Amino acid sequence: MTYCVAAKLNAGLVFLSDSRTNAGLDNISTFRKMIVYEKAGDRFMVLLSAGNLSISQSVREILQIEQLKDPEGGEPITIWNAKSMFDAARVLGSAIRRVHERDGDALRKADLDFNVALVLGGQIRGEAMRLFQVYSAGNFIEATDETPYFQLGESKYGKPVLDRVLTPETPLAEAAKCVLVSMDSTIKSNLSVGLPLDLVVYEADSFKTDKIVCIDHDNPYYQMMHNNWGRKLREVFDSIEDPVWDDAHTDIPIKMPAARHDMLKKISTPHEKLI
């Protein structure tokens, strides 16, 4: 399995992916799930992938050469000459459908699903940054101010911190920290996600970045974040008052709806405490 997350902020874009693939606890491998497409001064795009590894690798290869017919009769549209990120996402969708045409029947006969999911984000000169999630049918949706991030793969463990922290106004450094905490929470709870990680931070209107890093177990920032996050969570947990029974002294007693309280009175024994 895998976990990837990408966020679109006013200040830029943040992308993070793990690199673990496995077919069981005794068969774990490392494969990159992120690829960067850059033409300095003109466009900068990042692709994240999850799902069947053979499908995602095929899509990435075909994407380099995939073309769409220009409705205005110009040269075919590719990711390298697309005038918008929307058109680049269309080219990616076409690449997915091409792989499905080639391999779909064979996969079906082998009782395998055509399972792939991708996130494509970036900026092409002449328009604002955009972020898309692309599905296995080649269709896609775009990130909005209300939903400024996308996740792929094992999303449930890392989602709470994203929902609580990320907004379009979040600074890039803080957003990078947030997605790393999201990844760390996922790694803690799911053995199918693991280091090394690939992180890219892109500043709006730069069309390039020098903030690309591979994070392994020895990365000092990741180790500090991992240790502090666990410790701070425990401190916050310990600072919250324990629940108490109705007849005990507390500033914030636990209350129960009257009907529920009456029901418990009927089924309890004289020796039981009621809440």
C-alpha positions in Angstrom: 0.0 0.0 0.0 1.1 3.6 0.1 0.3 7.1 1.4 0.6 10.3 -0.5 -0.7 13.8 0.3 -0.6 17.1 -1.6 -1.8 20.5 -0.5 -2.5 23.7 -2.4 -2.0 26.9 -0.4 -2.0 30.5 -1.4 1.8 30.5 -0.9 2.5 27.4 -2.9 2.1 23.6 -3.1 3.4 20.8 -0.9 3.7 17.1 -1.9 4.7 14.1 0.2 4.8 10.4 -0.6 6.2 7.3 1.1 8.0 4.6 -0.9 6.9 1.3 0.6 5.2 -1.4 -1.5 4.5 -4.8 -0.1 2.8 -8.1 -0.9 2.9 -9.4 2.7 5.0 -8.7 5.8 7.9 -10.7 4.4 7.9 -9.1 1.0 8.5 -5.3 1.3 10.2 -3.2 -1.4 10.9 0.5 -2.0 9.6 2.3 -5.1 9.3 6.0 -5.7 5.7 7.2 -6.0 6.6 10.8 -6.9 7.9 12.3 -10.2 8.6 15.9 -11.0 8.1 17.5 -14.4 9.9 20.8 -14.7 10.7 23.3 -17.5 12.4 26.2 -15.7 10.5 29.5 -16.2 7.6 27.8 -17.9 6.0 25.0 -15.9 6.5 22.9 -12.7 4.4 19.8 -12.0 4.5 16.9 -9.6 2.7 13.6 -10.0 1.9 11.3 -7.1 0.7 7.7 -7.6 -0.9 4.9 -5.7 -2.5 1.5 -6.5 -1.2 -1.2 -8.7 2.5 -0.5 -9.2 2.7 -1.9 -12.7 -0.2 0.3 -13.8 1.1 3.5 -12.3 4.6 2.9 -13.8 3.1 2.3 -17.2 1.0 5.5 -16.9 4.1 7.5 -16.0 6.0 6.3 -19.0 3.1 6.9 -21.4 2.5 10.3 -20.0 5.9 11.5 -21.3 4.7 10.9 -24.9 0.9 11.0 -24.6 -0.8 13.5 -27.0 -4.3 15.0 -27.2 -5.8 16.5 -30.4 -6.0 20.3 -30.3 -9.6 21.3 -31.0 -8.3 24.4 -32.6 -6.1 22.5 -35.1 -2.8 23.3 -33.5 0.0 20.9 -32.5 -1.1 18.0 -30.3 -1.3 18.8 -26.6 1.2 17.1 -24.2 2.2 17.8 -20.7 5.1 19.8 -22.0 3.1 22.3 -24.1 -0.3 22.3 -22.4 -1.4 25.8 -21.8 -3.2 25.0 -18.6 -3.0 22.4 -15.7 -6.5 21.4 -16.7 -5.2 20.3 -20.1 -2.2 18.5 -18.4 -4.7 16.6 -16.3 -6.7 15.7 -19.4 -3.4 14.3 -20.9 -2.9 12.3 -17.8 -6.4 10.9 -18.0 -5.8 9.9 -21.6 -2.6 8.1 -20.6 -4.6 6.1 -18.0 -7.2 5.1 -20.5 -4.5 4.1 -23.0 -3.0 1.7 -20.4 -6.5 0.4 -19.6 -7.0 -0.4 -23.3 -3.7 -2.2 -23.4 -3.8 -4.2 -20.1 -7.4 -4.1 -18.9 -8.6 -7.4 -20.4 -5.5 -9.3 -19.3 -5.8 -8.0 -15.7 -9.5 -8.9 -15.7 -8.7 -12.5 -16.8 -6.1 -12.7 -14.0 -8.9 -11.5 -11.6 -7.1 -8.3 -10.9 -8.7 -4.8 -10.7 -7.5 -1.9 -12.8 -6.5 0.0 -9.7 -4.6 3.3 -9.9 -5.1 6.7 -8.4 -3.0 9.8 -9.0 -2.6 13.4 -7.9 -1.2 16.0 -10.4 -0.4 19.5 -9.2 1.7 22.4 -10.3 1.7 25.7 -12.3 2.0 26.6 -15.9 3.0 30.2 -16.8 -0.1 32.3 -17.5 -2.3 30.7 -14.8 -2.5 30.1 -11.1 -1.5 26.9 -9.3 -3.9 24.0 -9.6 -4.2 20.6 -8.0 -6.1 17.6 -9.4 -6.9 14.1 -8.2 -7.2 11.7 -11.1 -9.1 8.4 -10.9 -8.7 5.0 -12.7 -11.2 5.9 -15.3 -9.2 9.0 -16.3 -11.7 11.5 -14.8 -10.6 14.0 -12.2 -11.6 16.6 -9.6 -9.8 19.8 -8.6 -8.8 21.0 -5.1 -10.7 24.1 -3.8 -10.4 26.5 -0.9 -12.8 24.3 1.0 -10.8 21.2 0.3 -7.2 22.3 -0.2 -5.6 18.9 -0.1 -5.8 15.4 -1.6 -4.7 12.0 -0.2 -4.0 8.7 -1.9 -3.8 5.3 -0.3 -4.0 4.9 3.5 -5.6 8.2 4.1 -7.6 7.7 7.3 -4.8 7.9 9.9 -3.3 11.1 8.6 -6.5 13.0 7.8 -7.4 14.5 11.3 -4.4 16.7 11.5 -4.9 17.9 7.9 -8.5 18.8 8.7 -7.6 20.7 11.8 -4.5 22.6 10.5 -4.6 23.2 6.7 -6.3 26.2 5.2 -5.4 28.2 2.1 -3.7 30.8 4.3 -1.4 28.2 6.0 2.3 29.2 5.4 4.4 26.7 3.3 6.7 25.7 6.2 3.8 25.0 8.4 2.0 23.1 5.7 5.2 21.0 5.2 5.2 20.2 8.9 1.6 19.3 8.8 1.9 16.8 6.0 4.9 15.2 7.7 2.9 14.8 11.0 0.1 13.3 8.8 2.6 10.9 7.3 4.1 10.0 10.7 0.7 9.3 12.2 0.0 6.9 9.2 3.4 5.2 9.6 2.7 4.7 13.3 -0.6 2.9 12.6 0.0 1.1 9.4 2.9 -1.2 8.5 2.2 -0.9 4.8 3.4 2.7 4.8 7.1 3.5 5.5 10.2 5.5 5.0 12.0 6.8 3.0 9.7 9.8 2.1 9.9 12.2 -0.8 9.0 15.8 0.0 8.6 18.7 -2.5 7.7 22.3 -1.5 6.9 24.7 -4.4 6.6 28.5 -4.0 3.9 30.1 -6.2 5.0 31.7 -9.4 8.6 30.4 -9.2 8.3 27.6 -11.8 11.1 25.7 -10.1 12.1 24.6 -6.6 15.2 23.7 -4.7 13.1 22.2 -1.8 13.2 18.6 -2.9 14.3 16.1 -0.2 14.4 12.4 0.5 13.7 11.7 4.2 15.1 8.5 5.7 15.3 7.2 9.3 18.4 9.3 10.0 16.9 12.6 9.0 17.3 14.8 12.1 14.2 17.0 11.5 12.0 13.9 11.0 13.3 12.3 14.1 12.7 15.5 16.2 9.2 15.8 14.8 8.3 12.2 15.4 9.5 12.2 19.0 8.0 15.6 19.8 4.6 14.8 18.2 4.2 11.6 20.3 5.3 13.4 23.5 3.1 16.4 23.0 0.1 14.3 22.2 0.6 12.5 25.5 1.0 15.8 27.4 -2.3 17.2 25.9 -4.1 13.9 26.6 -2.9 13.9 30.2 -4.0 17.6 30.6 -7.6 16.7 29.9 -9.6 15.8 33.0 -10.7 12.2 33.4 -14.4 11.4 33.2 -16.2 11.1 36.6 -19.5 9.7 37.9 -22.4 12.0 38.5 -22.1 11.8 42.3 -18.4 12.6 42.3 -17.0 16.1 42.6 -15.9 17.7 39.3 -16.3 21.1 37.6 -17.4 19.3 34.4 -19.6 16.3 35.3 -20.7 13.8 32.7 -24.4 14.1 32.0 -26.7 11.6 30.4 -30.1 12.1 28.8 -32.9 11.4 31.3 -34.4 8.5 29.4 -31.0 6.7 29.3 -30.5 7.4 33.0 -33.9 5.9 33.9 -33.2 2.8 31.8 -29.9 2.2 33.6 -31.7 2.6 37.0 -34.2 -0.2 36.0 -31.5 -2.7 34.9 -28.8 -2.0 37.6 -28.4 -3.9 40.8 -28.2 -2.1 44.2 -24.5 -2.4 44.2 -23.9 -0.8 40.8 -22.8 2.8 40.3 -24.8 4.8 37.8 -23.3 7.3 35.4 
